Amino acid sequence: MGQIKVLLVDDSAVVRRVLAASLSKDPGIIVIGAAADPLFTMAKMKVQWPDVIVLDVEMPRMDGITFLKKLMSERPTPVVICSTLTEKSAETTMHAMAAGAVSIVTKPKVGLKQFLLDDSENLIAAVKAAARANVHRLVKKTVNAAPVVQAKLTADAILPPSTHALAETTDRVVAIGTSTGGTQALEFVLTSLPRVSPGIVIVQHMPEKFTGAFAARLNGLCQIEVREAVNGDRVLPGRALIAQGGKHMLLKRSGAHYHVEIVDGPLVTRHRPSVDVLFRSVAKCAGKNALGIIMTGMGDDGARGLKEMHEMGAHTLGQDEETCVVYGMPKEAFKLGAVNKEIPLQRIAHEIVAYGGIGR
């Protein structure tokens, strides 16, 4: 791939200038244009089509979601949502993700210029991931490197490696990790589950505030209960707990029961929450009493943690390349020998139900 051609869509001239300056730091990215709203954008796209669009969701004349739906129905193109870090924007952004956006970057209400300049690494990474995304798979499911600033820490930064798992209980737990393309993939899986299903713990790479809106949206669509996890939440049959954005989530055990612990800590594999942290804790607390699933996403977060689960006797699955929006995380896990088998997205809910022994 040559330079990634990016088009910026935001009604703020300041945001457009700062986004362009941030992206221009990477020689692999070229900003081919900027527009104040989707109507101007469509005119620019007739001249040169971008590889990735960075899109605000709240704009005059035509809002970002209306534009996104039109784009995905006519010519699917990777879109990164650039959204304000507020509860209202989080809810709107979830609609955009459901409509086919690839990922989210955030912007604050104040201190915008400095924030975007400081956070340019995340913006660049989001654009690069979007450029590699297979949005045709994303749309189908919806309808039916910058210089490293921080060291890439491992799960050792949060908890020590597993040496043995606690004794097996009658409770079973399913642990899922996903990133780019994961919001739509999780919706597909969780809405396919019956009300009586094993307890599930999930890490989806997503900024703070957005995980609450994401969980609330899924809760309204699913037969099972879906909620953003809070410290001490029990892992129960018929319940899925989604890790908070900006916090790590660990599985813990008290007697025969599982619960989650929400903790601060450094970025692990450049993420917080980290799939590796969750999977390691599951390996340690549940061992062979767990099912680990790694799904679509960029990078390698979760690969080592899934390997630890596998070594402790857990059954492990990876989403196959054919159905991934980005075959990154499952690929790395497969290369490590962490995956018992790869399966298509359409089979994951079935495997969860079968694992829980529903109907036996």
Secondary structure, 3 states (H helix, E strand, C coil): CCCEEEEEECCCHHHHHHHHHHHCCCCCEEEEEEECCHHHHHHHHHHCCCCEEEECCCCCCCCHHHHHHHHHHHCCCCEEEEEECCHHHHHHHHHHHHCCCCEEEEECCCCHHHHHHHCHHHHHHHHHHHHHCCHHHHHHHHHCCCCCCCCCCCHHHCCCCCCCCCCCCCCCEEEEEECCCHHHHHHHHHCCCCCCCCEEEEEECCCCCHHHHHHHHHHHHCCCEEEECCCCCECCCCEEEECCCCCEEEEEEECCEEEEEEECCCCECCECCCHHHHHHHHHHHCHHHEEEEECCECCCCCHHHHHHHHHCCCEEEEECHHHCCCECHHHHHHHCCCCCEEECHHHHHHHHHHHCCCCC
